[in-house]
Amino acid sequence: MLNQALRLIRTFYDVSQSELSASLGISNSYLSEIESGKKQPTIEILKKYSEQFEIPLSSIMFFSETLDSNKPSDKIRLHVAKKIVSILEWNQSRNEAAKNFSRKSKNI
């Protein structure tokens, strides 16, 4: 889920993977692997995200999963984090639809 949140943060700010990877000082392929969930970001990379987008590190860490935990508070946090990611994905698709509509209306 952290990978989804990081991708959604980047797209919300309309930053390309190339731009962000250069800003974070990592390769574009490494950023792509992080966003696809193939690799986990280091705490240093998360700190750079925090600084780049002016988001508290604790807010980014909210989306890190603890799969082994049986504590009720962790289960609630994970449930809320999933809902937030769903809302962000919905918002992203809504924004993309609005951009596509705007482009089409300009061509008319």
N, CA, C and O atoms as CSV, one atom per row, in Angstrom:
chain,resi,resn,atom,element,x,y,z
A,1,MET,N,N,0.811,-1.187,0.000
A,1,MET,CA,C,0.000,0.000,0.000
A,1,MET,C,C,0.863,1.263,0.000
A,1,MET,O,O,0.469,2.286,-0.559
A,2,LEU,N,N,2.027,1.190,0.621
A,2,LEU,CA,C,2.932,2.343,0.625
A,2,LEU,C,C,3.307,2.717,-0.806
A,2,LEU,O,O,3.381,3.896,-1.151
A,3,ASN,N,N,3.541,1.706,-1.627
A,3,ASN,CA,C,3.912,1.985,-3.019
A,3,ASN,C,C,2.802,2.753,-3.739
A,3,ASN,O,O,3.083,3.675,-4.506
A,4,GLN,N,N,1.548,2.378,-3.495
A,4,GLN,CA,C,0.423,3.076,-4.114
A,4,GLN,C,C,0.351,4.522,-3.629
A,4,GLN,O,O,0.119,5.438,-4.418
A,5,ALA,N,N,0.548,4.718,-2.342
A,5,ALA,CA,C,0.484,6.067,-1.774
A,5,ALA,C,C,1.581,6.947,-2.373
A,5,ALA,O,O,1.335,8.109,-2.697
A,6,LEU,N,N,2.780,6.405,-2.520
A,6,LEU,CA,C,3.880,7.193,-3.089
A,6,LEU,C,C,3.594,7.563,-4.544
A,6,LEU,O,O,3.873,8.686,-4.966
A,7,ARG,N,N,3.041,6.627,-5.307
A,7,ARG,CA,C,2.697,6.910,-6.697
A,7,ARG,C,C,1.598,7.973,-6.764
A,7,ARG,O,O,1.654,8.881,-7.593
A,8,LEU,N,N,0.606,7.853,-5.889
A,8,LEU,CA,C,-0.492,8.820,-5.892
A,8,LEU,C,C,-0.036,10.206,-5.459
A,8,LEU,O,O,-0.527,11.210,-5.975
A,9,ILE,N,N,0.885,10.269,-4.528
A,9,ILE,CA,C,1.440,11.569,-4.123
A,9,ILE,C,C,2.115,12.220,-5.332
A,9,ILE,O,O,1.899,13.398,-5.615
A,10,ARG,N,N,2.931,11.440,-6.037
A,10,ARG,CA,C,3.655,11.976,-7.199
A,10,ARG,C,C,2.685,12.447,-8.270
A,10,ARG,O,O,2.838,13.542,-8.811
A,11,THR,N,N,1.687,11.626,-8.580
A,11,THR,CA,C,0.762,12.015,-9.647
A,11,THR,C,C,-0.149,13.166,-9.229
A,11,THR,O,O,-0.551,13.973,-10.067
A,12,PHE,N,N,-0.477,13.246,-7.940
A,12,PHE,CA,C,-1.282,14.364,-7.456
A,12,PHE,C,C,-0.584,15.690,-7.744
A,12,PHE,O,O,-1.224,16.672,-8.120
A,13,TYR,N,N,0.726,15.706,-7.562
A,13,TYR,CA,C,1.499,16.922,-7.811
A,13,TYR,C,C,1.929,17.040,-9.271
A,13,TYR,O,O,2.675,17.952,-9.627
A,14,ASP,N,N,1.458,16.119,-10.119
A,14,ASP,CA,C,1.722,16.142,-11.556
A,14,ASP,C,C,3.226,16.166,-11.856
A,14,ASP,O,O,3.705,16.952,-12.674
A,15,VAL,N,N,3.948,15.283,-11.169
A,15,VAL,CA,C,5.392,15.152,-11.350
A,15,VAL,C,C,5.655,13.816,-12.038
A,15,VAL,O,O,5.111,12.790,-11.630
A,16,SER,N,N,6.478,13.827,-13.070
A,16,SER,CA,C,6.790,12.581,-13.770
A,16,SER,C,C,7.775,11.747,-12.950
A,16,SER,O,O,8.446,12.261,-12.055
A,17,GLN,N,N,7.851,10.463,-13.267
A,17,GLN,CA,C,8.817,9.606,-12.581
A,17,GLN,C,C,10.237,10.104,-12.833
A,17,GLN,O,O,11.071,10.080,-11.928
A,18,SER,N,N,10.514,10.551,-14.041
A,18,SER,CA,C,11.859,11.047,-14.361
A,18,SER,C,C,12.227,12.267,-13.520
A,18,SER,O,O,13.335,12.362,-12.994
A,19,GLU,N,N,11.284,13.194,-13.403
A,19,GLU,CA,C,11.532,14.401,-12.610
A,19,GLU,C,C,11.767,14.057,-11.147
A,19,GLU,O,O,12.691,14.570,-10.516
A,20,LEU,N,N,10.915,13.176,-10.611
A,20,LEU,CA,C,11.030,12.835,-9.200
A,20,LEU,C,C,12.290,12.027,-8.923
A,20,LEU,O,O,12.970,12.269,-7.926
A,21,SER,N,N,12.610,11.078,-9.783
A,21,SER,CA,C,13.805,10.275,-9.544
A,21,SER,C,C,15.049,11.149,-9.542
A,21,SER,O,O,15.957,10.936,-8.739
A,22,ALA,N,N,15.097,12.133,-10.436
A,22,ALA,CA,C,16.241,13.058,-10.455
A,22,ALA,C,C,16.290,13.870,-9.165
A,22,ALA,O,O,17.361,14.082,-8.597
A,23,SER,N,N,15.134,14.320,-8.711
A,23,SER,CA,C,15.065,15.112,-7.484
A,23,SER,C,C,15.453,14.291,-6.252
A,23,SER,O,O,16.084,14.806,-5.329
A,24,LEU,N,N,15.068,13.005,-6.246
A,24,LEU,CA,C,15.372,12.146,-5.104
A,24,LEU,C,C,16.790,11.585,-5.163
A,24,LEU,O,O,17.292,11.058,-4.171
A,25,GLY,N,N,17.433,11.697,-6.323
A,25,GLY,CA,C,18.783,11.171,-6.476
A,25,GLY,C,C,18.819,9.654,-6.641
A,25,GLY,O,O,19.767,8.993,-6.215
A,26,ILE,N,N,17.769,9.109,-7.268
A,26,ILE,CA,C,17.717,7.676,-7.532
A,26,ILE,C,C,17.412,7.465,-9.009
A,26,ILE,O,O,16.999,8.395,-9.702
A,27,SER,N,N,17.612,6.253,-9.485
A,27,SER,CA,C,17.338,5.984,-10.894
A,27,SER,C,C,15.836,5.889,-11.142
A,27,SER,O,O,15.050,5.582,-10.246
A,28,ASN,N,N,15.476,6.160,-12.372
A,28,ASN,CA,C,14.076,6.085,-12.765
A,28,ASN,C,C,13.558,4.655,-12.600
A,28,ASN,O,O,12.418,4.448,-12.185
A,29,SER,N,N,14.398,3.671,-12.925
A,29,SER,CA,C,13.963,2.277,-12.801
A,29,SER,C,C,13.734,1.894,-11.336
A,29,SER,O,O,12.817,1.131,-11.032
A,30,TYR,N,N,14.564,2.422,-10.428
A,30,TYR,CA,C,14.383,2.135,-9.002
A,30,TYR,C,C,13.078,2.747,-8.499
A,30,TYR,O,O,12.346,2.117,-7.736
A,31,LEU,N,N,12.792,3.967,-8.925
A,31,LEU,CA,C,11.528,4.607,-8.538
A,31,LEU,C,C,10.347,3.811,-9.084
A,31,LEU,O,O,9.347,3.626,-8.390
A,32,SER,N,N,10.460,3.346,-10.306
A,32,SER,CA,C,9.401,2.537,-10.896
A,32,SER,C,C,9.183,1.255,-10.100
A,32,SER,O,O,8.042,0.843,-9.890
A,33,GLU,N,N,10.258,0.626,-9.658
A,33,GLU,CA,C,10.145,-0.593,-8.856
A,33,GLU,C,C,9.520,-0.313,-7.493
A,33,GLU,O,O,8.768,-1.137,-6.974
A,34,ILE,N,N,9.825,0.840,-6.914
A,34,ILE,CA,C,9.203,1.227,-5.642
A,34,ILE,C,C,7.705,1.421,-5.834
A,34,ILE,O,O,6.904,0.899,-5.060
A,35,GLU,N,N,7.327,2.172,-6.868
A,35,GLU,CA,C,5.919,2.475,-7.095
A,35,GLU,C,C,5.108,1.248,-7.506
A,35,GLU,O,O,3.897,1.205,-7.288
A,36,SER,N,N,5.763,0.257,-8.096
A,36,SER,CA,C,5.046,-0.968,-8.476
A,36,SER,C,C,5.026,-1.987,-7.342
A,36,SER,O,O,4.361,-3.018,-7.448
A,37,GLY,N,N,5.745,-1.712,-6.264
A,37,GLY,CA,C,5.757,-2.612,-5.115
A,37,GLY,C,C,6.804,-3.706,-5.189
A,37,GLY,O,O,6.832,-4.595,-4.338
A,38,LYS,N,N,7.665,-3.654,-6.194
A,38,LYS,CA,C,8.711,-4.673,-6.331
A,38,LYS,C,C,9.842,-4.464,-5.337
A,38,LYS,O,O,10.505,-5.418,-4.931
A,39,LYS,N,N,10.060,-3.206,-4.943
A,39,LYS,CA,C,11.096,-2.878,-3.963
A,39,LYS,C,C,10.503,-1.965,-2.904
A,39,LYS,O,O,9.561,-1.216,-3.161
A,40,GLN,N,N,11.073,-2.045,-1.710
A,40,GLN,CA,C,10.645,-1.187,-0.607
A,40,GLN,C,C,11.564,0.031,-0.531
A,40,GLN,O,O,12.781,-0.112,-0.647
A,41,PRO,N,N,11.007,1.215,-0.341
A,41,PRO,CA,C,11.857,2.400,-0.215
A,41,PRO,C,C,12.571,2.410,1.134
A,41,PRO,O,O,12.056,1.904,2.131
A,42,THR,N,N,13.746,2.986,1.141
A,42,THR,CA,C,14.478,3.155,2.393
A,42,THR,C,C,13.888,4.342,3.145
A,42,THR,O,O,13.150,5.147,2.577
A,43,ILE,N,N,14.216,4.436,4.404
A,43,ILE,CA,C,13.739,5.576,5.196
A,43,ILE,C,C,14.303,6.883,4.640
A,43,ILE,O,O,13.654,7.925,4.723
A,44,GLU,N,N,15.510,6.828,4.073
A,44,GLU,CA,C,16.108,8.033,3.473
A,44,GLU,C,C,15.281,8.516,2.288
A,44,GLU,O,O,15.065,9.716,2.120
A,45,ILE,N,N,14.821,7.579,1.471
A,45,ILE,CA,C,13.991,7.958,0.325
A,45,ILE,C,C,12.655,8.523,0.806
A,45,ILE,O,O,12.153,9.495,0.243
A,46,LEU,N,N,12.087,7.921,1.834
A,46,LEU,CA,C,10.828,8.438,2.370
A,46,LEU,C,C,11.009,9.840,2.947
A,46,LEU,O,O,10.118,10.681,2.832
A,47,LYS,N,N,12.152,10.088,3.563
A,47,LYS,CA,C,12.435,11.439,4.068
A,47,LYS,C,C,12.515,12.432,2.912
A,47,LYS,O,O,12.038,13.561,3.025
A,48,LYS,N,N,13.117,12.009,1.802
A,48,LYS,CA,C,13.210,12.888,0.632
A,48,LYS,C,C,11.830,13.165,0.041
A,48,LYS,O,O,11.544,14.290,-0.368
A,49,TYR,N,N,10.972,12.143,-0.006
A,49,TYR,CA,C,9.578,12.359,-0.425
A,49,TYR,C,C,8.933,13.399,0.478
A,49,TYR,O,O,8.280,14.331,0.009
A,50,SER,N,N,9.127,13.226,1.771
A,50,SER,CA,C,8.548,14.128,2.758
A,50,SER,C,C,8.971,15.573,2.489
A,50,SER,O,O,8.143,16.484,2.508
A,51,GLU,N,N,10.249,15.769,2.242
A,51,GLU,CA,C,10.764,17.111,1.971
A,51,GLU,C,C,10.285,17.631,0.617
A,51,GLU,O,O,9.877,18.786,0.497
A,52,GLN,N,N,10.339,16.771,-0.397
A,52,GLN,CA,C,9.962,17.170,-1.753
A,52,GLN,C,C,8.526,17.665,-1.828
A,52,GLN,O,O,8.244,18.686,-2.455
A,53,PHE,N,N,7.615,16.934,-1.182
A,53,PHE,CA,C,6.202,17.263,-1.288
A,53,PHE,C,C,5.648,17.957,-0.043
A,53,PHE,O,O,4.447,18.208,0.057
A,54,GLU,N,N,6.531,18.260,0.896
A,54,GLU,CA,C,6.161,18.947,2.135
A,54,GLU,C,C,5.026,18.213,2.853
A,54,GLU,O,O,4.017,18.804,3.238
A,55,ILE,N,N,5.229,16.911,3.015
A,55,ILE,CA,C,4.289,16.036,3.723
A,55,ILE,C,C,5.039,15.452,4.909
A,55,ILE,O,O,6.151,14.955,4.734
A,56,PRO,N,N,4.480,15.494,6.097
A,56,PRO,CA,C,5.180,14.918,7.249
A,56,PRO,C,C,5.515,13.437,7.005
A,56,PRO,O,O,4.703,12.684,6.467
A,57,LEU,N,N,6.698,13.048,7.403
A,57,LEU,CA,C,7.119,11.662,7.244
A,57,LEU,C,C,6.142,10.716,7.927
A,57,LEU,O,O,5.885,9.619,7.431
A,58,SER,N,N,5.605,11.131,9.051
A,58,SER,CA,C,4.641,10.282,9.768
A,58,SER,C,C,3.401,10.011,8.919
A,58,SER,O,O,2.819,8.930,9.000
A,59,SER,N,N,2.997,10.978,8.110
A,59,SER,CA,C,1.838,10.784,7.238
A,59,SER,C,C,2.144,9.775,6.141
A,59,SER,O,O,1.283,8.977,5.770
A,60,ILE,N,N,3.355,9.806,5.626
A,60,ILE,CA,C,3.754,8.830,4.610
A,60,ILE,C,C,3.864,7.442,5.242
A,60,ILE,O,O,3.436,6.451,4.650
A,61,MET,N,N,4.433,7.375,6.431
A,61,MET,CA,C,4.615,6.095,7.117
A,61,MET,C,C,3.277,5.469,7.503
A,61,MET,O,O,3.203,4.261,7.731
A,62,PHE,N,N,2.246,6.261,7.577
A,62,PHE,CA,C,0.899,5.761,7.892
A,62,PHE,C,C,0.493,4.652,6.932
A,62,PHE,O,O,-0.276,3.763,7.298
A,63,PHE,N,N,1.009,4.700,5.695
A,63,PHE,CA,C,0.631,3.742,4.667
A,63,PHE,C,C,1.504,2.492,4.643
A,63,PHE,O,O,1.273,1.590,3.839
A,64,SER,N,N,2.501,2.435,5.515
A,64,SER,CA,C,3.317,1.220,5.556
A,64,SER,C,C,2.523,0.132,6.268
A,64,SER,O,O,1.880,0.377,7.289
A,65,GLU,N,N,2.581,-1.050,5.719
A,65,GLU,CA,C,1.763,-2.146,6.228
A,65,GLU,C,C,2.511,-2.960,7.272
A,65,GLU,O,O,3.725,-3.141,7.181
A,66,THR,N,N,1.789,-3.441,8.247
A,66,THR,CA,C,2.301,-4.385,9.227
A,66,THR,C,C,1.421,-5.614,9.125
A,66,THR,O,O,0.381,-5.699,9.779
A,67,LEU,N,N,1.838,-6.566,8.303
A,67,LEU,CA,C,0.992,-7.711,8.014
A,67,LEU,C,C,0.917,-8.701,9.163
A,67,LEU,O,O,-0.079,-9.415,9.282
A,68,ASP,N,N,1.930,-8.770,10.011
A,68,ASP,CA,C,1.969,-9.749,11.087
A,68,ASP,C,C,1.264,-9.282,12.354
A,68,ASP,O,O,1.074,-10.070,13.281
A,69,SER,N,N,0.885,-8.050,12.402
A,69,SER,CA,C,0.342,-7.485,13.629
A,69,SER,C,C,-1.097,-7.922,13.855
A,69,SER,O,O,-1.908,-7.952,12.929
A,70,ASN,N,N,-1.396,-8.260,15.100
A,70,ASN,CA,C,-2.762,-8.606,15.476
A,70,ASN,C,C,-3.382,-7.548,16.378
A,70,ASN,O,O,-4.495,-7.726,16.873
A,71,LYS,N,N,-2.668,-6.451,16.593
A,71,LYS,CA,C,-3.190,-5.400,17.460
A,71,LYS,C,C,-4.372,-4.715,16.782
A,71,LYS,O,O,-4.303,-4.404,15.593
A,72,PRO,N,N,-5.447,-4.477,17.515
A,72,PRO,CA,C,-6.617,-3.805,16.927
A,72,PRO,C,C,-6.275,-2.434,16.333
A,72,PRO,O,O,-6.815,-2.054,15.294
A,73,SER,N,N,-5.393,-1.707,16.983
A,73,SER,CA,C,-5.061,-0.375,16.471
A,73,SER,C,C,-4.369,-0.465,15.114
A,73,SER,O,O,-4.594,0.385,14.253
A,74,ASP,N,N,-3.528,-1.488,14.909
A,74,ASP,CA,C,-2.869,-1.657,13.613
A,74,ASP,C,C,-3.867,-2.073,12.541
A,74,ASP,O,O,-3.761,-1.647,11.391
A,75,LYS,N,N,-4.829,-2.896,12.913
A,75,LYS,CA,C,-5.855,-3.309,11.959
A,75,LYS,C,C,-6.710,-2.114,11.536
A,75,LYS,O,O,-7.068,-1.982,10.366
A,76,ILE,N,N,-7.028,-1.263,12.480
A,76,ILE,CA,C,-7.808,-0.061,12.172
A,76,ILE,C,C,-6.990,0.873,11.275
A,76,ILE,O,O,-7.512,1.404,10.294
A,77,ARG,N,N,-5.721,1.073,11.605
A,77,ARG,CA,C,-4.854,1.935,10.794
A,77,ARG,C,C,-4.771,1.423,9.372
A,77,ARG,O,O,-4.867,2.203,8.424
A,78,LEU,N,N,-4.595,0.121,9.213
A,78,LEU,CA,C,-4.498,-0.468,7.888
A,78,LEU,C,C,-5.808,-0.297,7.122
A,78,LEU,O,O,-5.788,0.001,5.928
A,79,HIS,N,N,-6.929,-0.480,7.784
A,79,HIS,CA,C,-8.237,-0.291,7.147
A,79,HIS,C,C,-8.415,1.161,6.686
A,79,HIS,O,O,-8.848,1.417,5.562
A,80,VAL,N,N,-8.081,2.087,7.553
A,80,VAL,CA,C,-8.205,3.511,7.203
A,80,VAL,C,C,-7.256,3.866,6.067
A,80,VAL,O,O,-7.631,4.601,5.153
A,81,ALA,N,N,-6.033,3.354,6.113
A,81,ALA,CA,C,-5.058,3.638,5.055
A,81,ALA,C,C,-5.563,3.124,3.710
A,81,ALA,O,O,-5.403,3.799,2.693
A,82,LYS,N,N,-6.165,1.947,3.691
A,82,LYS,CA,C,-6.717,1.403,2.445
A,82,LYS,C,C,-7.833,2.291,1.914
A,82,LYS,O,O,-7.932,2.515,0.708
A,83,LYS,N,N,-8.665,2.791,2.805
A,83,LYS,CA,C,-9.753,3.679,2.384
A,83,LYS,C,C,-9.204,4.982,1.808
A,83,LYS,O,O,-9.714,5.490,0.810
A,84,ILE,N,N,-8.172,5.515,2.437
A,84,ILE,CA,C,-7.569,6.756,1.941
A,84,ILE,C,C,-6.977,6.542,0.557
A,84,ILE,O,O,-7.161,7.376,-0.329
A,85,VAL,N,N,-6.269,5.433,0.359
A,85,VAL,CA,C,-5.705,5.131,-0.955
A,85,VAL,C,C,-6.823,5.006,-1.988
A,85,VAL,O,O,-6.677,5.488,-3.111
A,86,SER,N,N,-7.923,4.373,-1.632
A,86,SER,CA,C,-9.061,4.252,-2.552
A,86,SER,C,C,-9.598,5.625,-2.939
A,86,SER,O,O,-9.902,5.871,-4.106
A,87,ILE,N,N,-9.714,6.505,-1.972
A,87,ILE,CA,C,-10.204,7.859,-2.246
A,87,ILE,C,C,-9.222,8.609,-3.148
A,87,ILE,O,O,-9.634,9.303,-4.077
A,88,LEU,N,N,-7.931,8.469,-2.874
A,88,LEU,CA,C,-6.923,9.133,-3.704
A,88,LEU,C,C,-6.945,8.592,-5.136
A,88,LEU,O,O,-6.803,9.357,-6.090
A,89,GLU,N,N,-7.123,7.278,-5.287
A,89,GLU,CA,C,-7.203,6.695,-6.627
A,89,GLU,C,C,-8.448,7.193,-7.356
A,89,GLU,O,O,-8.388,7.492,-8.548
A,90,TRP,N,N,-9.565,7.283,-6.654
A,90,TRP,CA,C,-10.783,7.811,-7.253
A,90,TRP,C,C,-10.567,9.251,-7.703
A,90,TRP,O,O,-10.973,9.630,-8.802
A,91,ASN,N,N,-9.930,10.048,-6.858
A,91,ASN,CA,C,-9.668,11.446,-7.186
A,91,ASN,C,C,-8.750,11.549,-8.401
A,91,ASN,O,O,-8.951,12.401,-9.266
A,92,GLN,N,N,-7.742,10.678,-8.464
A,92,GLN,CA,C,-6.829,10.696,-9.602
A,92,GLN,C,C,-7.573,10.381,-10.894
A,92,GLN,O,O,-7.370,11.055,-11.903
A,93,SER,N,N,-8.428,9.369,-10.875
A,93,SER,CA,C,-9.171,9.019,-12.084
A,93,SER,C,C,-10.127,10.142,-12.477
A,93,SER,O,O,-10.332,10.397,-13.664
A,94,ARG,N,N,-10.706,10.807,-11.498
A,94,ARG,CA,C,-11.584,11.949,-11.757
A,94,ARG,C,C,-10.810,13.093,-12.409
A,94,ARG,O,O,-11.292,13.718,-13.354
A,95,ASN,N,N,-9.603,13.363,-11.897
A,95,ASN,CA,C,-8.765,14.424,-12.473
A,95,ASN,C,C,-8.340,14.089,-13.890
A,95,ASN,O,O,-8.321,14.965,-14.755
A,96,GLU,N,N,-7.998,12.822,-14.142
A,96,GLU,CA,C,-7.608,12.410,-15.488
A,96,GLU,C,C,-8.780,12.547,-16.454
A,96,GLU,O,O,-8.598,12.973,-17.595
A,97,ALA,N,N,-9.970,12.192,-16.008
A,97,ALA,CA,C,-11.161,12.334,-16.851
A,97,ALA,C,C,-11.415,13.804,-17.172
A,97,ALA,O,O,-11.775,14.140,-18.301
A,98,ALA,N,N,-11.230,14.676,-16.189
A,98,ALA,CA,C,-11.427,16.114,-16.414
A,98,ALA,C,C,-10.396,16.659,-17.409
A,98,ALA,O,O,-10.731,17.480,-18.263
A,99,LYS,N,N,-9.144,16.201,-17.298
A,99,LYS,CA,C,-8.112,16.633,-18.249
A,99,LYS,C,C,-8.453,16.174,-19.657
A,99,LYS,O,O,-8.319,16.938,-20.613
A,100,ASN,N,N,-8.899,14.914,-19.789
A,100,ASN,CA,C,-9.271,14.392,-21.106
A,100,ASN,C,C,-10.450,15.154,-21.694
A,100,ASN,O,O,-10.473,15.437,-22.892
A,101,PHE,N,N,-11.424,15.486,-20.862
A,101,PHE,CA,C,-12.575,16.253,-21.321
A,101,PHE,C,C,-12.131,17.631,-21.787
A,101,PHE,O,O,-12.599,18.124,-22.814
A,102,SER,N,N,-11.235,18.248,-21.042
A,102,SER,CA,C,-10.742,19.581,-21.397
A,102,SER,C,C,-10.012,19.544,-22.730
A,102,SER,O,O,-10.178,20.439,-23.558
A,103,ARG,N,N,-9.204,18.510,-22.938
A,103,ARG,CA,C,-8.473,18.385,-24.213
A,103,ARG,C,C,-9.439,18.193,-25.368
A,103,ARG,O,O,-9.263,18.794,-26.428
A,104,LYS,N,N,-10.462,17.361,-25.178
A,104,LYS,CA,C,-11.417,17.099,-26.231
A,104,LYS,C,C,-12.228,18.346,-26.550
A,104,LYS,O,O,-12.510,18.607,-27.719
A,105,SER,N,N,-12.606,19.116,-25.548
A,105,SER,CA,C,-13.414,20.310,-25.778
A,105,SER,C,C,-12.600,21.392,-26.501
A,105,SER,O,O,-13.170,22.211,-27.222
A,106,LYS,N,N,-11.290,21.403,-26.318
A,106,LYS,CA,C,-10.447,22.362,-27.028
A,106,LYS,C,C,-10.358,22.025,-28.502
A,106,LYS,O,O,-10.174,22.909,-29.339
A,107,ASN,N,N,-10.487,20.742,-28.819
A,107,ASN,CA,C,-10.389,20.302,-30.214
A,107,ASN,C,C,-11.692,20.484,-30.984
A,107,ASN,O,O,-11.717,20.308,-32.202
A,108,ILE,N,N,-12.759,20.830,-30.299
A,108,ILE,CA,C,-14.054,20.998,-30.972
A,108,ILE,C,C,-14.160,22.355,-31.596
A,108,ILE,O,O,-15.180,22.676,-32.205
